């Protein structure tokens, strides 16, 4: 069973971490209320960063509720690939209850995993180099 923690190593902490994702978006998963942007990292595990503006969620209590939901949903995903992920909030989040947010996020994680699998180049079987004939 996965430990019930959310260590700093699984979070985007510095502006440079966010900048890396925004400058090199390789996976984009849109939703009516969320947008996920992601780029591969070399860490072997996923990291997440959250951006929820006052324009879309006016009250701090609303922003904090959604952020808690996203962090919990991310934490319980045990098979996310090594990606740096930024989750952005869009308008309409304030009207969603916790179950609707949870369902939307589960769908987004599933779509992100599928897009990542399809974006990976197919693994070629190692072939023998073409030898030059001697005669």
C-alpha positions as CSV (number, residue, x, y, z in Angstrom):
1,X,0.0,0.0,0.0
2,X,1.2,3.5,-0.8
3,X,2.3,5.6,2.1
4,X,-0.2,8.3,3.0
5,X,2.1,11.2,2.3
6,X,2.7,14.0,-0.2
7,X,6.4,14.7,0.0
8,X,8.1,17.8,-1.4
9,X,9.8,15.7,-4.0
10,X,6.3,15.1,-5.6
11,X,5.5,18.9,-5.9
12,X,6.6,21.6,-8.3
13,X,8.1,24.1,-5.8
14,X,10.1,26.8,-7.7
15,X,9.1,29.1,-10.5
16,X,11.7,27.4,-12.7
17,X,9.8,24.1,-12.3
18,X,6.6,25.7,-13.6
19,X,8.5,27.5,-16.3
20,X,9.9,24.2,-17.6
21,X,6.4,22.9,-18.0
22,X,5.0,26.1,-19.6
23,X,8.0,26.4,-22.0
24,X,7.9,22.8,-23.2
25,X,4.3,21.5,-23.0
26,X,4.3,18.0,-24.5
27,X,1.0,16.8,-23.2
28,X,-2.2,18.8,-22.9
29,X,-5.4,17.4,-21.4
30,X,-8.3,19.8,-21.5
31,X,-11.5,19.6,-19.6
32,X,-14.4,22.0,-19.1
33,X,-13.2,23.0,-15.6
34,X,-9.5,22.0,-15.6
35,X,-6.5,22.1,-17.9
36,X,-3.5,19.8,-17.4
37,X,-0.2,20.6,-19.0
38,X,2.7,18.1,-18.7
39,X,6.3,17.5,-19.8
40,X,8.5,14.5,-19.0
41,X,11.0,14.7,-16.2
42,X,14.0,12.6,-15.4
43,X,13.0,11.8,-11.8
44,X,11.1,8.6,-12.5
45,X,8.0,9.9,-10.7
46,X,5.4,12.5,-11.3
47,X,5.4,16.0,-9.7
48,X,2.4,18.3,-9.6
49,X,1.9,22.1,-9.4
50,X,-1.4,23.9,-9.0
51,X,-2.6,27.2,-10.4
52,X,-6.1,28.5,-9.4
53,X,-6.7,32.2,-9.9
54,X,-9.0,34.5,-8.0
55,X,-10.7,35.3,-11.3
56,X,-12.1,31.8,-11.4
57,X,-12.4,31.1,-7.7
58,X,-13.1,34.3,-5.8
59,X,-12.8,33.1,-2.2
60,X,-9.7,31.6,-0.7
61,X,-11.9,28.8,0.9
62,X,-13.0,27.8,-2.6
63,X,-9.4,27.8,-4.0
64,X,-8.2,25.8,-1.0
65,X,-11.0,23.2,-1.3
66,X,-10.2,22.5,-5.0
67,X,-6.5,22.4,-4.3
68,X,-7.0,19.9,-1.5
69,X,-9.1,17.8,-3.9
70,X,-6.4,17.9,-6.6
71,X,-3.6,17.0,-4.3
72,X,-5.5,14.1,-2.8
73,X,-6.5,12.8,-6.2
74,X,-2.9,13.1,-7.4
75,X,-1.5,11.4,-4.3
76,X,-3.7,8.4,-4.8
77,X,-2.6,7.8,-8.4
78,X,0.0,5.1,-8.1
79,X,0.9,4.6,-11.8
80,X,1.5,8.1,-13.2
81,X,4.5,8.3,-15.5
82,X,7.5,10.5,-14.8
83,X,6.0,13.9,-15.7
84,X,6.0,17.4,-14.4
85,X,2.3,18.3,-14.3
86,X,0.6,21.7,-13.9
87,X,-3.1,21.7,-13.1
88,X,-4.9,24.9,-14.0
89,X,-8.4,25.8,-12.9
90,X,-11.0,27.2,-15.2
91,X,-14.3,28.9,-14.7
92,X,-17.2,26.9,-13.3
93,X,-15.2,25.1,-10.6
94,X,-17.0,26.9,-7.8
95,X,-20.3,25.2,-8.8
96,X,-18.9,21.6,-8.5
97,X,-19.3,19.5,-5.4
98,X,-16.5,17.4,-4.2
99,X,-17.7,14.2,-5.9
100,X,-17.9,16.0,-9.3
101,X,-14.4,17.4,-8.8
102,X,-13.1,13.9,-7.9
103,X,-14.7,12.3,-10.9
104,X,-13.4,15.0,-13.3
105,X,-9.9,14.6,-11.9
106,X,-10.0,10.8,-12.1
107,X,-11.0,11.1,-15.8
108,X,-8.2,13.6,-16.4
109,X,-5.5,11.3,-14.9
110,X,-6.8,8.4,-17.0
111,X,-6.6,10.5,-20.1
112,X,-3.2,11.8,-19.2
113,X,-1.8,8.3,-18.8
114,X,-3.3,7.3,-22.1
115,X,-1.9,10.3,-24.0
116,X,1.5,9.7,-22.5
117,X,1.4,6.0,-23.7
118,X,0.4,7.1,-27.2
119,X,3.1,9.9,-27.2
120,X,5.9,7.4,-26.5
121,X,7.6,6.1,-29.6
122,X,7.0,2.4,-30.1
123,X,9.9,0.4,-28.8
124,X,11.9,-1.0,-31.6
125,X,13.4,-4.4,-31.2
126,X,17.1,-4.3,-31.3
127,X,18.2,-5.5,-34.7
128,X,21.6,-6.6,-35.8
129,X,23.6,-4.0,-37.7
130,X,23.7,-4.6,-41.4
131,X,27.1,-6.2,-42.1
132,X,29.1,-5.6,-45.1
133,X,29.8,-8.6,-47.3
134,X,33.3,-9.7,-47.7
135,X,33.0,-11.0,-51.1
